[in-house]
Amino acid sequence: MNPPKDPAGLQQPLSEAAKTSQLKTRNLFRIFIVAVLGAFFVYQLDLNYLWLTAILTAAGIAVGVMVLVRAIRLKESKLVLFGTISGLVVTAVMVLLLLVSAAFFTQMRDFQQCSRSALTQQAMAQCQTQLEKSLPAQLR
């Protein structure tokens, strides 16, 4: 997002079109960050909101790709490019979590409910043992 420099090393003022383009890219980047963080925090909140996590993750992927294309094509700041790539990696991990959580929804929901009521380490260990027993033998 740094303005181009002329040969003398002085910064040239940005045109209105360039300023508008930068503003649009920054706003898309902010929306992308909110979608990624929202998906992560909703997933942590409760497994019953898995559908909302999926919607936020899909929105994050769509906006992230848009920001990535704009950042590369318009040669935006390296920070926006790095942040977008990092956010897309987090979004890819969220997709894997969503797939696993959807495949084992009842087991994960039961574990989540059990771990919320577990007040001691021993109770938490019992919840983990219960989860391991409820999973298929290939995944143990």
C-alpha positions in Angstrom: 0.0 0.0 0.0 3.0 2.2 -0.3 2.8 4.8 -3.1 5.3 4.3 -6.0 8.6 6.2 -5.8 10.1 8.2 -8.5 13.8 7.9 -9.5 14.8 10.7 -7.1 13.3 8.7 -4.2 10.4 11.0 -3.5 6.9 9.6 -3.2 4.4 10.5 -5.8 0.9 11.3 -4.6 -1.7 8.7 -5.4 -4.5 9.3 -7.9 -8.1 9.2 -6.8 -8.5 5.8 -8.6 -5.5 4.4 -6.7 -6.8 5.6 -3.4 -10.2 4.2 -4.0 -8.6 0.8 -5.0 -6.5 0.8 -1.9 -9.6 1.6 0.3 -11.6 -1.2 -1.3 -8.8 -3.7 -0.8 -8.4 -2.7 2.8 -12.1 -3.0 3.4 -12.2 -6.4 1.8 -9.2 -7.4 3.9 -11.0 -6.3 7.1 -14.1 -8.3 6.1 -11.9 -11.3 5.5 -10.3 -11.1 8.9 -13.7 -10.7 10.6 -15.0 -13.8 8.7 -12.0 -15.9 9.6 -11.9 -14.9 13.3 -15.7 -15.2 13.5 -15.6 -18.8 12.1 -12.9 -19.7 14.6 -14.7 -18.2 17.7 -18.1 -19.6 16.7 -16.5 -23.1 16.4 -15.1 -22.7 19.9 -18.4 -21.5 21.2 -20.7 -24.5 20.6 -20.8 -27.4 18.2 -24.5 -26.8 17.7 -23.5 -23.7 15.6 -21.5 -25.8 13.1 -23.7 -24.5 10.3 -22.8 -20.9 11.2 -19.1 -21.8 11.3 -19.5 -23.4 7.8 -21.1 -20.2 6.4 -18.4 -17.9 7.9 -15.7 -20.2 6.6 -17.1 -20.2 3.1 -17.4 -16.4 3.2 -13.8 -16.2 4.4 -12.6 -18.4 1.5 -14.5 -16.3 -1.0 -13.4 -12.9 0.3 -9.9 -14.2 0.9 -9.4 -15.3 -2.7 -10.8 -11.9 -3.8 -8.3 -10.1 -1.6 -5.4 -12.3 -2.7 -6.1 -11.6 -6.3 -6.4 -7.9 -5.7 -3.3 -7.8 -3.6 -1.2 -9.6 -6.3 -2.7 -7.9 -9.3 -2.6 -4.4 -7.9 0.7 -4.9 -6.0 -0.8 -3.9 -2.7 1.3 -3.9 0.5 3.2 -7.0 1.6 1.3 -7.0 4.9 -2.0 -7.4 3.2 -0.6 -10.2 1.1 1.0 -12.0 4.1 -2.2 -11.6 6.2 -4.4 -12.9 3.4 -2.2 -16.0 2.8 -2.0 -16.6 6.6 -5.8 -16.2 6.9 -6.4 -18.7 4.0 -4.2 -21.2 5.8 -6.3 -20.8 8.9 -9.4 -21.2 6.8 -8.1 -24.4 5.3 -7.5 -25.8 8.8 -11.1 -24.7 9.7 -12.4 -26.7 6.6 -10.7 -29.8 8.0 -12.1 -29.2 11.4 -15.6 -28.7 10.0 -15.4 -32.0 8.0 -14.2 -34.0 11.0 -16.8 -32.4 13.3 -19.6 -33.0 10.8 -18.5 -36.6 10.3 -18.5 -37.3 14.1 -21.0 -34.8 15.2 -22.8 -36.8 17.9 -19.5 -38.0 19.4 -18.0 -34.5 19.4 -21.2 -32.9 20.8 -21.4 -35.5 23.7 -17.7 -34.9 24.5 -18.3 -31.1 24.5 -21.2 -31.4 26.9 -19.3 -33.8 29.1 -16.2 -31.6 29.2 -18.2 -28.5 30.1 -19.5 -30.3 33.2 -16.1 -31.8 34.1 -14.7 -29.9 37.1 -11.6 -32.0 37.8 -8.8 -33.6 35.7 -10.3 -37.0 36.5 -13.7 -36.0 35.1 -12.0 -34.7 32.0 -10.1 -37.9 31.6 -13.3 -39.8 31.8 -14.8 -37.6 29.1 -11.8 -38.3 26.9 -12.1 -42.1 27.5 -15.8 -41.9 26.7 -15.0 -40.1 23.4 -12.3 -42.7 22.5 -14.7 -45.5 23.1 -17.5 -43.9 21.0 -15.2 -43.4 17.9 -14.7 -46.2 15.3 -11.9 -48.6 16.1 -9.8 -47.4 13.1 -9.5 -43.9 14.7 -8.5 -45.0 18.2 
